[in-house]
Amino acid sequence: MISNFEQVHNYYERLVFEEVVRHSARYPDFTSDMLLDVACVALNRLPARYVRHDVDLVFYLTEQERHAIEQSMAAALDYAFALVSRRSAKGGVAVAAI
């Protein structure tokens, strides 16, 4: 039996990518590579939540859980933008693996 695993993804990926793009206007000096580093750092600070369909997870979340997700994403993104900014000021050290 062969399954289509392409449907499986980390719930946070799309959310983080959208937020990085949305916040990028505040960081006009960031290159595309730096924004990719921000996404990687933020995702590495969040728990993995694998789903086939986002609605599968969202449907069962309580309001408190939704709020906790929003807060943890905001904290992870703030940290990631700050880290990449600091590291680039010190000579452009790649941080995607952090």
C-alpha positions, 0 to 999 in steps of 0.5 A: 500500500502506497500513501501520499505523504505530501499531505502531511505538514507541520501546522506552524509552517504556513502560519510562520511563513505568512507572519515572516512576510507580514513582518518583513516590512519592518525589516527593510534591510533583511535579505531573502536569506535572512527572512528564511533564517528567521522562519527556520529559527522561529519554527525550531522554537515551536513544537511540531504539530503535524497534520494532514489538513489545518482544519483537523487541528483548528476544529478541536482547539479551545479558545485558550489553546488558540491564544497560546498558539498565537502567543508562542508564535509571536514570541518565537518570531520576536526572538527569531527576528532579533537573533537574525538581526544581531547575528547579521550585525556581527558579520552575517553568520547564518543562523538557520540551524539554531 
